[in-house]
């Protein structure tokens, strides 16, 4: 393949400058891409010209439509294999899973695959890394590309030997044919004219390897960069260093909604080697060290004058959300039916704002070359952030490059480009690369939160303890998982938007964490009103075989029947289940309650999970374990406190996430369904733990819990 194919495909692109690819073993340029990877075969298998993809990427889950050839696989003359994807690795294990997908279809060990991720100048737009879409969408896309590459290579070998392709076999990157003939992928990549054979639309009739023949997928493959992670040699966005790089700091408002009315920049401008950038209300400093930049910022911050505005307090949050609902809160349409029912209940549940609390706060490094900018940053949405940066500076998309090294946690909280835009503003003003690393306080204050919510539920049962009415209203926190999976004669779920006092956005599981907490807590209240065991009550109303299966599996492995009937003082058990995004979860837990100290301790969690065919069992267990621990934080302690427009617990000292000492015994039971497509597992595993804990607290104390985090008093 000629070395400037990529720039030829992208109108107006001329990226000849070297740009360091942090986190990988090779530096990359757009024109020098093939040269640096090694001469060989760039098999570009997606569905649209690369330039067309890069004009899309608005941050959708699915990515840009791709009907033609684009970059997906590179095979070097040395046999090296590089697979490109727009997905990111933020600790969830996508690097391992996508490596498995490529290795499976190319018939090579995973060690032969080098995965190039999330560089908008070099990879296809595979959509955001969000919505649990990597397994159901990106794994098949990578598999399709690699299977097409294998098919084309087999055809080239068949043409060389003048035999039919179905007489050939491929294993470990080597094709074998009749009479003991052999040729490797590297040999094929060296043949004249072979590269041209791949400058065509994807071959038709690409067949993926059936599950019954999987050799790599379905097995426990460790993270490819595990050595770097363990030794500390892994480069994260906050580790990026560029020649002549400065460090930046941003002037922040003293409270939400405050506007800057005046500031004196002289104190900072008089400091050696300090650059001050002011663009409207944006003010920042850059200096050779982060300390010097901070000192300069503090010097001018003292001169700043602000106009503040009133802002509500977290102590009045739930009344505020109800009072500021955008539209009328719907009344129960089944009110008359409920009056005729054998028993009816109503309850209101509150869900606080919480922070994503990633280990690595937002960070970015920006570097300009004329009117082109490259931004290294921690984001789940590389192409969407590229678009945001382009809009902020009125640049065409091909003049903005976003590179995302593996980073330390997202959880739905890193979809937007604010730190990338800030770094680019500072770099443009300074005329040098600038690294910007948000502090923990900035992350807790200026990033968006999981939405707070108020949830009203009314329900009724008839004389046979069958659910006959159900009305679920969510104010502000969202629609996800609102509809009940239980059989109810008359049911309705409705969402009402509100005017939120804090900036909110995506969070692991979105509103499902709130809606399933409320629904599963209320199901326990109805079971108690009916005098029926909570497990039996659920199973009596569940028709979904997959949800029944995980609920029964969790209960059996937990020994629910014995533990739920064994009453010990201040000790209780609870369960909950749910489904979202095509996967299914159920959790049982055991807790103890210290009433004097208002302390809840979770001792054991048994969680059953099913997401279709399992791609990597070890990774799936890790996802469940992490989700359970994270979900415990929101269930027991995490809540953003704010007053007068300020976050009052913007540190890990005041905002208490789960620690190692809080981790209970965790038993994850995976239910493999090889007869079903693989669904995602990034979100659903977090959904059942909070209501299971709340129900266990009731079993231990008789106190009904209707808020997250749980409060006993």
N, C-alpha and C positions, 0 to 999 in steps of 0.2 A: 504494500500500500504506500502511495506517495505520502511524504511526511507532512504535507500541508493540507491534507484532506479536511481536517477539522476547521481550519480557518476558511477554506473554500466554501464550506457548508454554511457558514454564519455570515450573512451580509454585514459588511462594515467591520468585521472583527480582524484584528491584526495583533494578537497577543504574542509577540515574540519575546517579551521580557521574561526572565526567569522569575518564578514565584514559588517560594518554598511551600511544599505540601507538608505541613506539620502533622506528625503522627504516622507518616509513612516513610519507607526507606528510599524514596526517590523524589528529587525535585521535579517539578512539572512546568512545562510551558505549553501553551496551546499548540504552537507550531512544532515544538520539540517533543511533544507527547510520545509519539512512536519512537523517536530517536532515543529518548531516555529509557523507555521501557525495554528497548532492544528492538532491532528490526524484526518484523514478523508480521503476523496477520491480525488486523483489527477487525474482528467480526462484530459488526454493529447490528444488533437485532433488537429493535423495538418497533414502533409503529409510525414515526413521523420524522422528517428531517430534523437534525439536532437543533438547528436554529429555530425551527417552529416550536419545539418543546420549550426552548428558553425564552420564548416570548409569552409563554403561558405561565403555569406554576403559580396560581394565585393562592396557593395554600390549601388546595382541596386534598381530601384523603386519597383520591384516586390518581392524582397527577394529571399531566397533559395527555390528551388523546394522541396515540402514536401509531399511525397506519403504515409507516415506511421504515427504511433502514436508519439506525442510529447507533451510537456507541453502547455496546454491552459487554463484549468479550475481546481481550487482546491475547494472542498467543505469540510468544517470541520465538526466534530461531533457537534459543537455548532451552525451549520447552516451558518457559515460565508462562503462567496463565493469570491474567488479571481480569476480574469481573467488576463492572461498574454498576453502581446503584445510587439513587438519590436519597435513600434512607439513611438515618443517622444511628449511631450507637451511643446511648446515654445511660448505659448500665443495665438495660433490659435484656441484652443477649441477642440482638438482631444480627450482629456480626457473625456469630456462630451459626445461627439458623440459615442465613442467606449463603454463607459459605457451604453449608451442607447441601442446600438446594443446587448450587452450581456444581459441586463435586458429584452429586448424584447423576445429573444429566450428562456431564462431560466424562463420566466414568474414570475419575481420578480420585486419589485420597484427598482429604480436606487440606492436608499440608501443602498440596500443590496449588491451592487457590489463594491468590492475593486479592482481597476485596478492597476496591477503591470506592469510598463512600462520600456522598454529600459535598461535592465540589461542582458548583453550578456551571463551570466552564468545561467540565469534562465528563459529566455523568448525565444520564437521562433523568427527567423529572418523574420520580416515582411517587410523588405526593408527600404530604406531611407524614412524619412518624407520629401518628396519633390515631385515635379511634379504633385501636386494636386491629389495624388493617395490614400490618406487615405479613402475618401468616396467611390470611385469605386472599390478599391481592398481590403483594410484592414477591412472595415466595413463588407463586405460579408464574409471575412475569419473568423472574430470573430463570426459573426452570425452563420456560418456553424459549427464552433466548439461547440458553446453553444447549437445549435439545436441538434447536435449529442449527446451531453451530456444529454439533456432532453429526447431524444429518448431512450437512454440506461437506464436512470433511470426509465422511464416508463416501459421498458421491465423487469427490475429487480422487480418492484412492481407487474407487471402482473404475473411474475413467482411465487412470494410469494403467491399471491391470486388465482393462477391457473385460470386466466381469460385472455381474449384477450386485448392487449394494447389499441386498439381503443375504449374500453369501459371505459378507464380512462381519467381523466381530471387533469390538473395541474394549480394551481394558487397560487401566493405568496409563492412559494417554497413548496407547499403541494400538494400531489397527492391524489385524491379521486376516489373511485371505487364503485362497487355495494354494496348495503346493508349498505351504510354509512361508508365504510372502509376509513381510512385516514392514510397516512404515509408522513413524511416530508423528504426533502433532507437530513437533519441531521440524521434522523433515518436510511436512506438508507446507508449513509456514515459509519454508525457504524456496519453494518452487516458484519459478517465474509465472506470473499471471494469476496465481492463486488469489492474491488479495483482490483482484478485480472481480473474481467470482463472487465475492461477498458484498460488492457494491450494488446490491440488488434487493428488492423487497424480500421479506422473510419467506422462505419456501413454504408452500402450502402443505397441509397435512402433517404438521409437526405433532408428533405423539409423545406425551410425557410418559415416563416410566411408571407402570402401574404399581400400586402400593405393595402388592404381593412380591414384587421383584426389587423392592428397595434394599439397598445395601448400606447407605449412609443416612438418609432420612429415616426417622424413627429410632435412631440410636442416640446414646448419650455422648455428644461431642462437646469437649471442653472449649472454652473461649480461646480463639486463636491467639489473642494477645495476652494470655494469662501470665506469661513470664514478665512482660513489661509492667503489668498491673502489680504483680507481687514485688518486683524489684524497685518500683518507683520510677522506671525509665519511660513510662507512658507519658506522652505530651498531651496535655489538656489545653483548652483554649486559654486558660490563665497562665500557661507556660510559654506562650508564643514570644519569640524575640526576633526583631527585625533590625537590620543595620541602621544605626543612628536613631533608634526608637526612643521616644519620650513616653512619659507616664502622665495620664490625665486624671483630673478631678472635675466634678460638675457641681455647680452651685444649685442647691435644692431649696425649694420653698419651705418656710417654717411650718406650714400647715396646708392641708388640702384646700385648693381653690384660691390660695393667696397669689397675688400678682405683684411683680417687681415694679416699683415706682421710681427708684433711683439707686445708683451705686457708683462708687468712686474706684476706678480700676488702677489708680496711680500706685498704691502700695505694692501691688503685685508686679506691675510693669517695671518698677524700680529694682526688683530682685534679679540677680544674675541668672542668665540662661532660662528664664521663665517666659513662656508665651501665654498671653491672655486672649481668649476668643470670646467675643460678644456678638450675638446675632439675634436681635430682638430681645426676647426674654431669656434666651439661652446664654449662659455665662459659664465658662470653664477655664481651667488652667492646665498647662502642660509643662513638664520639666524633666530633666534627666533622671530624677528619682521620684517615686511616689510620695516620699516624705516632703520633698521640696515643692511638689505640686500641691500637696495638702496645706503646707505652710502658706503658700501664696493664696490659696483659696480662702483660708481662714482670715488672712489679712484683709481681703476685700469683702468677705462676708460681714465683717463688723460694720462696714459702711452702708450695707444694703438696707433699704427701707421697703416695706411690704404693705400692701393693703390686704387685710384678711377678711374672710367672710364667715358667717355662722356655720356650724357643722354639727350634725347630731352625734350622740354618744352611743357606745355599745350597750350601755345600761338601758337604753330605750329602743334598741334595734328592732325588736319584733313588733312592737306597736308602730314604729315608724314604717316598716315594710307594709303592714296592713293598711295604715292610714294613707300611704302614698301609692297604693295599687293603681295601676293604669287601667282603669275600667272597673266595672262593678264585680264584686266577688260573688260568684254564682251561688244561689240557694240550692239546697238539695231537692232535685226533682222527684225524689221518691219519699217525700216527707209523710204523705198519707199512708203509703205502704209500710213505712217503719212504725207508724203508730199501731198498725194492725198486727205487727210481727210479735212473735213470742217474746223476744228480747231484742233490745236495740241499744247501741252505744254510740257515743261521739267522743272524739279526742282531738287535741291540737298538739302538734309536735314542732319543736324549734330546732333549727340547725344553724350553728354559728359560722361566721367567716373563719376560714383557716388558711394558713400559708402552705405553699408547696414545700418549703424548707429544703431545697436541694443542697447536697453537700457542697457543691461548687456554685456560688452566686454567679449572676450574669457577668460575662466578660467578653471583651472584643478587642481586636487590634485592626486598625485601618491604615492602608497605605495607598497614596495617590500616585499616579504616573500620568501627568497631564490631566486629561478629562476622564481617565479610567481609574476606578477604585477597586481594590481588593479588600475584603473584610473577612477576617477569621473570627468566628463567634460561636457561642454555645446556643444553638437553637434546634428545635424539632422541625423547623419549617424553612429549610434553606432557600427554596425557590420563592416562597412567599416573602421572606425577608429581603431577598434580592430585589423583589418588586417594590417593597416599601422604601428601600434605600434609593432605588432609581427615581421614585416619585419625589422623595425628599430633596433630591438634588437636580431634578428635571433632566435626568440622563436616560438615554436609550438603554434597554436591558443588556445589550451586549457590552456595555461599558461598565457593568457592575458584576463583580465576581464574589460570591460568598463561599467560603470554605469552612466546613464544620469538622474539626477533629473530634474524636471521641470525647464526651464530656460527662461531668459528674452529676447526673440527675436532671430530669425534666418534670415528669409526673403531670404533664399537661400545662405546665407553667411557663414554657419557653417557646411560645409560638410567634412572638412579635419581635420587632427589630430595634427597639428603642436604644439598647446599648450599642448596636452597630451604627446607628445614625449618629449617636453622640460621639463615638470614637472617630467617625468619618468627618464630622464637623471640626473636631479638634485637629485632626490630621491635616485637613484642608487649610485651616488657619495657621497651623505651625509650619506647614511645608515639609513635614517629616512624618514618618509612621508614629502613631500614638496607640498605646495600649491603655485600655480602660477596664478596671476591675471594680465592680460594685462591691461595697462593703456589705456585711450581713445586715446592718441597719437599713441600708438602701434597698436591699432585696426584700426585707420585711415591710418596707413602707411604700415603695414605688412600683413593685411588681403587682400583678393582679392576684386576686384571691379566689378560693372556691366560694361560690355564691352562698350567702346566708339564705335561709328560707323559713317560711311558716307553712305548715301543712295541716289542713283540716280533713279528718276522715270520719265518716258516719257509716255504720253498718248494722245489719240486723240478721237474726236467724229465726227460722220457723220452729214449730213444735218438734220437728225431727232433727233439730240442730243443723239444718242446712242453711247456708248463706242465701238470703233472698234479696238483699239490697246492699249496695256499696256505692259510696260517693266520696271521691278523693279530689281535693283541691290543693294545688301547690302554688304558693305565692312566692315568686322571685327566683327560686333555686333551679327550676328547669323542668323539662318534660320527660327526660330519660327514665325508663322503667316505671312510668306512672301507672300503666294499665296492669291490673292485677292478673296473675296467671291462674287464679283460683276460679272454679266454676261458681258463678253467681247469676241468679235469674235476672236481676236488673242491676246494671252497673254503669257508672260514668266517671271518667277522670278528666279534670280540667286544669289548665295552667293559666295563671294570671300574672302578667308582668308587673313589676314595681319599679319605682325610682330608687336605685340602690345608693346608699351613702358612700360606698367604697367601690373602686374599680374591681369588677369581677370577670372571670373568664373560665377557660377549660380547667378541669381538674381530673385526676384519675377516676374514671367512672362517671364523670360529669354529675348530673343530678340523681343518678341511680343510687349513690350512697345515701342521699337524703330520702328519696322516695321509698327505697327498700327498707331503710331504718323505720320509717313511719308505718309502712304496710305490715312488716313482719312483727313489729311491736303490737300493732292493733290486732293482728291475727291471734296473738297470744291472749290479748284481753278478751276477744270473742270466745276463744277456747275455754278460758276460765269461766266466763259467763255461762257457757254451755255445760260446764263440768266435765270436759273431755280433755284427755291428754293432748298437749300441743302437737305432738307428732301425728297422732291419730286424726286430729282435727284437720291438719293440713292434707294428709293423704286422702281423707274422705272427699276433699274438694279439688284434688289435683288430677287433671286428665293428661297433662303433658308427660309422656313416658320418660323423657330424658330428665326432666326436673324431678320426677318421682324417683328415678334411679339414683341420682346423687344424694337426695335426701335420705333414702333408705340406706345407702352405703355409709354415709356419715354416721347415721344413728346406730347402725350395726357395729361399726368399728369403734365407736365411742362407748358402746354398751348403754345406750340411752334408757332402755327399759329398766335396767337395774339401778342406774345412777339417779334417774328421775324419781324413783320411788323410795330411795334411801335418804331420808331427811336428817341432815346434821345442822346444828346451830350455825347460822350466818354463812352457810355454804349452799350454793345452788348451781343448777345447770340450766342452760338455755340453748335454743337452736333457731336457725333461720335459713332461708333459701331464696334463690332468685335466679333470673336469667336476663342476659343483656348481650347484644352483639353476637348472638349465635352460640354462646357458651353458657354453662350451667354450673351453679355452685350451691353448696350447702355446708353449714358449719354448726358444730356442737361445741360448747365450751363449758368449763367448770370454773367457778369463781368463789372467792371468799370475800367477806365484807367486814371491815373493822368500823363499826358505827361510831366509836369514840373519836377516831381520827378521820372519819369520812373517807376511808381508803378502800379501793376495790383492787383486788389482786386476781389476775387471770392465771390459773394454774395449768390448764390444758386446753388445747384446741384441736379438734379433729375436723378437717375440711376435706370434702370430696369435690372433685372438679372434673368437668368433661367439656372438651372443646373439639370434638370430632377426632380425626386421626392425629395422633401425637407425633410431632416432628422431632422434638428433642426432650425426652423425659426429664433429664436433669435440669434443663433450663426451665421446664414447666413447674417442677417442684420449687425451684428458686423463686419464680414469679409468685407462686402461692404463698411461700413463706414471707417474702418481702411485703406482699399486699396485706397479709394478716397483721404483721407488726405495724405497718403504716396505718392500717385501719383502726388498730387499737389506740393510736394517738388521737385521731379524731373522735373516737368513742369516749375516751376517758379524760383527756386533758386539753387538747389543742383548741384554742379559741383566740381570735384576734381581739384585743381590747383597744378601744380608741375613745378619745375625748378631745374636744376643741380642735378637731382636724388633725390630731397627732396620734400615731400608734404608740401606745404606752408599754407594750411588751415586745419591742423590736430587737430581741436578741435571744439566743438559746439559753441564756441565764434566766430570762423571764418567760419565754415561750417554751413549754416543756414537751419535747417530743420523746417517744420511747427510747430508753437506753437499753444496753445489754442486760442490765439487771431486771428489766421488765419483761424480757422475752419468756413466754411460757413453754412448756412442752408442746411441740407442734407436730401433728401427724397428718401428712398430706396423702390423700388417697386419690390416685388418678384413675379415671375410667376411660379407657381407650376405645374409640369407635372407628376402627379402620374402614367401616362401610360408609363413613360420612366425610365430607370435606373438612379440612382443618380451619378452625376459627381462631380468632385472636385470644390472647390470654393476659394482656397487659392491664385490663381494667376490672373485669368481672370478679376476679378472686378477692377484691377488697370489699365487696358489697355486703357480705353476710355477717361479718364479724361483729359490727356494732350492734345490730339488733339482737344477735345471739347473746352478747354480753348484757344488754339491757334486760332481756328476758331471764337470764340467769340471776341478775340482781333481784328481780321480783321473786323468783323462786327462793332466794336466800333470805329476803327481808320482808316480802309482802308490799314493797314500795314500787309503784309503777313509775317508770322512767320515760319521760316524753321530751327529752332534749339531748342534743349532742353539743358539747361533751356532757356526760352523765353527771348530774348533781343529786346527791342524796338528801341535802337539806334545803 
